[in-house]
């Protein structure tokens, strides 16, 4: 009985510590659903999955522009967590790039899609049903926020990254592919 009490105390302390680490990642992240359940490995999520509409994470700005052409709008900003950020806006897709260590060399760290024109490598696009997403990627823990649900899938290596699907009225309304930036 005494050993069971000690084990329970250690397990409770360990779980508290794990929850603290996950929460601290969420707290320093700009997007409220980016860090959610990033540690869960689910079917269908691999480094190959980190692509939407032929745009891949870590892709250079030059390759993005070659694939998509001239953006409708370019925004440059600075983030304390990331550094210099450039946002390329196209109809139905927004691509965020960070400068990294090489000056004036920007690479993709986030892709946000709101148009059915762009699909994931597994064929999911805006307008598809929640059931189709679940069939292709499996069932993650959901995050419901009254009007919508976010299905979050993540990988830990080589870099923490994820793929989120925002669902409203049973349909995908947004796809977010990202590196976890902290």
SEVO-194902 format. One record per atom (N, C-alpha, C): x, y, z. Coordinates in steps of 0.1 Angstrom, whole numbers, padded with zeros to 4 digits, always signed. Example, Ala and Ser with C-alpha at 12.3 -4.5 7.8 and 13.67 -1.06 7.14 Angstrom:
BEGIN
+0132-0057+0078+0123-0045+0078+0132-0033+0078+0128-0022+0071+0137-0011+0071+0129+0000+0079
This chain:
BEGIN
+0008-0012+0000+0000+0000+0000+0009+0013+0000+0019+0013+0008+0028+0024+0009+0035+0027-0004+0039+0016-0011+0045+0017-0024+0036+0023-0035+0023+0019-0034+0013+0024-0043+0012+0040-0041+0012+0044-0029+0011+0058-0026+0022+0066-0031+0034+0061-0030+0046+0067-0035+0046+0068-0050+0042+0057-0057+0041+0057-0071+0031+0067-0076+0019+0068-0070+0009+0077-0073+0014+0092-0072+0021+0094-0061+0027+0108-0059+0037+0111-0070+0045+0102-0074+0055+0104-0085+0048+0106-0098+0038+0098-0101+0031+0099-0114+0024+0113-0114+0017+0117-0104+0010+0130-0103+0020+0141-0106+0032+0141-0099+0042+0151-0101+0046+0151-0116+0049+0140-0121+0054+0139-0135+0044+0144-0145+0031+0141-0143+0021+0146-0152+0019+0161-0151+0020+0166-0139+0020+0181-0138+0031+0187-0145+0043+0182-0144+0055+0187-0151+0053+0187-0166+0047+0176-0172+0045+0175-0186+0035+0185-0190+0024+0186-0183+0014+0196-0187+0019+0210-0186+0028+0213-0177+0034+0226-0176+0042+0229-0189+0050+0220-0193+0058+0222-0205+0050+0224-0218+0039+0216-0219+0031+0218-0231+0024+0232-0230+0019+0236-0218+0012+0248-0217+0022+0260-0220+0034+0259-0216+0044+0270-0218+0046+0271-0233+0046+0261-0241+0047+0262-0255+0035+0269-0261+0023+0265-0256+0011+0272-0261+0011+0287-0258+0016+0290-0247+0016+0304-0242+0024+0313-0251+0035+0308-0256+0044+0317-0264+0042+0316-0279+0031+0309-0283+0028+0307-0297+0018+0317-0301+0019+0322-0313+0010+0333-0318-0004+0327-0322-0005+0315-0327-0017+0309-0331-0023+0300-0320-0035+0301-0316-0040+0294-0304-0041+0279-0306-0041+0274-0318-0042+0259-0320-0029+0253-0324-0018+0260-0326-0006+0255-0332+0000+0244-0323+0001+0247-0311+0008+0237-0302+0000+0226-0296-0013+0227-0299-0022+0217-0293-0019+0203-0298-0017+0194-0288-0015+0180-0290-0004+0177-0300+0006+0185-0301+0017+0183-0311+0024+0170-0309+0024+0164-0296+0031+0152-0294+0024+0140-0299+0011+0141-0302+0004+0129-0306+0008+0125-0321+0013+0113-0322+0016+0108-0335+0003+0101-0341-0002+0105-0352-0014+0098-0357-0011+0093-0371-0020+0084-0376-0017+0079-0389-0018+0090-0400-0009+0089-0410-0010+0098-0421-0001+0111-0419+0004+0113-0407+0012+0125-0405+0027+0122-0405+0034+0126-0415+0048+0124-0417+0054+0137-0422+0067+0138-0423+0072+0150-0429+0067+0153-0443+0064+0142-0450+0058+0143-0463+0044+0150-0463+0037+0149-0452+0024+0156-0450+0025+0171-0449+0037+0176-0447+0038+0190-0444+0039+0199-0457+0029+0198-0464+0028+0204-0477+0013+0206-0481+0010+0218-0486-0003+0221-0491-0002+0229-0504-0009+0224-0514-0009+0230-0527+0005+0231-0533+0013+0221-0532+0027+0221-0537+0037+0230-0529+0032+0237-0519+0040+0245-0511+0044+0237-0499+0057+0236-0496+0062+0228-0485+0069+0237-0475+0068+0232-0462+0075+0239-0452+0090+0239-0455+0097+0250-0452+0112+0252-0454+0115+0255-0469+0105+0256-0477+0107+0260-0491+0111+0274-0492+0120+0278-0501+0125+0291-0502+0114+0300-0508+0116+0313-0505+0106+0323-0511+0107+0323-0526+0119+0321-0532+0120+0321-0547+0112+0309-0553+0113+0298-0547+0105+0286-0552+0090+0289-0551+0086+0294-0539+0072+0298-0538+0067+0307-0549+0075+0317-0551+0071+0327-0562+0071+0321-0576+0080+0311-0578+0081+0304-0591+0068+0296-0592+0064+0289-0582+0052+0281-0582+0039+0289-0583+0038+0300-0575+0025+0307-0574+0025+0320-0581+0036+0325-0586+0036+0338-0593+0037+0349-0583+0034+0361-0588+0035+0373-0580+0024+0374-0570+0027+0376-0557+0016+0377-0547+0008+0389-0548-0005+0389-0544-0013+0400-0544-0008+0411-0534-0002+0406-0523+0003+0415-0513+0015+0409-0505+0024+0417-0502+0036+0413-0494+0037+0421-0482+0038+0415-0470+0039+0423-0458+0052+0418-0451+0060+0428-0447+0072+0425-0439+0069+0430-0425+0074+0422-0415+0072+0426-0401+0083+0419-0393+0082+0422-0380+0092+0416-0370+0085+0410-0359+0089+0398-0355+0083+0391-0344+0094+0388-0334+0092+0391-0321+0102+0388-0311+0106+0374-0311+0096+0365-0313+0099+0350-0312+0106+0345-0324+0104+0351-0336+0109+0346-0348+0119+0354-0355+0118+0367-0354+0127+0376-0361+0119+0383-0373+0126+0385-0384+0120+0391-0396+0111+0381-0402+0099+0385-0405+0089+0377-0411+0083+0384-0424+0081+0376-0434+0075+0381-0446+0063+0372-0449+0052+0379-0452+0039+0372-0455+0036+0375-0470+0034+0364-0477+0029+0364-0491+0015+0361-0492+0006+0370-0497-0008+0367-0498-0012+0365-0513-0018+0354-0515-0024+0350-0528-0039+0347-0526-0047+0346-0536-0061+0343-0534-0062+0329-0528-0068+0328-0516-0070+0315-0510-0058+0308-0503-0047+0315-0503-0035+0309-0496-0026+0320-0491-0022+0319-0479-0012+0329-0473+0000+0321-0468+0011+0326-0471+0024+0319-0468+0032+0328-0459+0036+0323-0447+0045+0331-0438+0059+0325-0439+0069+0334-0440+0083+0330-0442+0091+0337-0431+0101+0330-0426+0110+0337-0417+0124+0338-0423+0132+0348-0419+0145+0351-0425+0155+0341-0421+0154+0335-0409+0165+0326-0405+0178+0333-0402+0189+0325-0403+0202+0331-0400+0209+0337-0412+0205+0334-0424+0211+0340-0436+0202+0353-0440+0208+0364-0439+0201+0377-0443+0194+0376-0457+0182+0381-0457+0174+0382-0470+0171+0369-0476+0173+0358-0469+0168+0344-0473+0157+0340-0465+0145+0340-0471+0133+0337-0463+0128+0323-0467+0123+0315-0457+0118+0302-0460+0105+0300-0453+0096+0291-0458+0083+0289-0454+0083+0283-0440+0075+0289-0431+0073+0282-0418+0058+0280-0415+0049+0286-0423+0035+0284-0421+0027+0286-0434+0017+0278-0437+0009+0279-0449-0006+0279-0444-0013+0289-0448-0028+0289-0444-0036+0289-0457-0045+0280-0458-0053+0278-0470-0068+0280-0467-0075+0288-0475-0089+0290-0473-0097+0287-0486-0090+0281-0496-0096+0279-0509-0095+0264-0513-0105+0258-0519-0105+0244-0523-0095+0242-0535-0089+0252-0540-0079+0251-0550-0066+0244-0546-0063+0244-0533-0051+0239-0527-0054+0227-0518-0048+0215-0521-0051+0203-0513-0038+0199-0506-0040+0191-0495-0028+0185-0488-0023+0174-0497-0012+0168-0494-0006+0157-0502-0016+0145-0501-0024+0144-0491-0033+0133-0490-0047+0136-0496-0048+0148-0503-0060+0151-0510-0071+0159-0503-0068+0163-0491-0079+0170-0483-0078+0185-0487-0090+0191-0489-0090+0205-0493-0102+0212-0486-0102+0225-0486-0113+0233-0480-0126+0228-0487-0136+0226-0479-0149+0221-0484-0151+0206-0482-0141+0199-0479-0142+0185-0477-0149+0183-0463-0154+0171-0461-0161+0168-0448-0151+0164-0437-0156+0166-0425-0148+0162-0413-0146+0147-0414-0156+0140-0418-0155+0125-0419-0143+0121-0428-0141+0128-0439-0131+0125-0448-0117+0128-0442-0116+0139-0434-0103+0142-0427-0100+0131-0417-0110+0127-0410-0108+0116-0400-0105+0103-0406-0110+0100-0418-0107+0087-0425-0093+0088-0430-0088+0099-0435-0075+0100-0440-0064+0101-0429-0066+0110-0419-0056+0113-0409-0058+0106-0395-0070+0100-0393-0073+0094-0380-0079+0104-0371-0083+0100-0359-0090+0108-0349-0080+0114-0339-0078+0127-0339-0070+0134-0329-0079+0139-0318-0074+0143-0307-0082+0150-0297-0087+0163-0303-0100+0166-0302-0105+0178-0308-0104+0190-0299-0104+0202-0306-0105+0214-0298-0117+0221-0303-0128+0222-0295-0140+0229-0299-0141+0243-0293-0145+0252-0301-0146+0266-0297-0160+0271-0301-0170+0264-0296-0184+0269-0299-0188+0268-0314-0183+0276-0322-0187+0277-0336-0179+0268-0345-0167+0263-0341-0159+0255-0350-0151+0245-0341-0145+0235-0349-0137+0225-0343-0124+0225-0350-0113+0223-0343-0100+0222-0349-0094+0208-0347-0091+0201-0358-0085+0188-0358-0070+0190-0359-0062+0187-0349-0048+0190-0349-0039+0177-0350-0030+0177-0359-0021+0165-0361-0007+0171-0361+0002+0163-0354+0015+0168-0353+0026+0158-0353+0038+0162-0356+0050+0154-0355+0061+0161-0347+0070+0153-0341+0080+0159-0333+0093+0161-0340+0097+0152-0350+0110+0153-0356+0108+0152-0371+0117+0158-0379+0129+0164-0374+0127+0177-0367+0116+0184-0369+0113+0196-0362+0098+0195-0358+0094+0200-0346+0080+0200-0343+0072+0207-0353+0062+0201-0359+0053+0207-0369+0039+0201-0369+0030+0207-0376+0017+0202-0376+0008+0206-0387-0003+0200-0387-0013+0202-0398-0027+0203-0390-0033+0215-0391-0046+0217-0385-0057+0219-0395-0069+0213-0392-0080+0215-0400-0091+0222-0392-0096+0234-0396-0107+0240-0390-0120+0236-0396-0129+0231-0388-0141+0225-0393-0153+0234-0388-0162+0238-0397-0174+0245-0393-0185+0238-0401-0196+0235-0393-0208+0229-0399-0204+0216-0407-0194+0208-0401-0190+0196-0407-0181+0196-0419-0177+0208-0423-0168+0210-0435-0155+0217-0431-0144+0214-0438-0132+0221-0437-0133+0235-0442-0129+0245-0433-0130+0259-0438-0116+0265-0439-0106+0258-0432-0092+0263-0433-0082+0252-0430-0071+0252-0437-0060+0243-0434-0048+0251-0430-0042+0247-0419-0030+0254-0415-0019+0243-0413-0008+0245-0421+0004+0237-0420+0015+0245-0415+0023+0241-0405+0032+0250-0398+0043+0242-0391+0054+0250-0389+0064+0246-0379+0060+0252-0366+0063+0245-0355+0061+0251-0342+0072+0261-0339+0068+0273-0338+0078+0284-0336+0077+0289-0322+0088+0289-0314+0087+0294-0301+0099+0303-0297
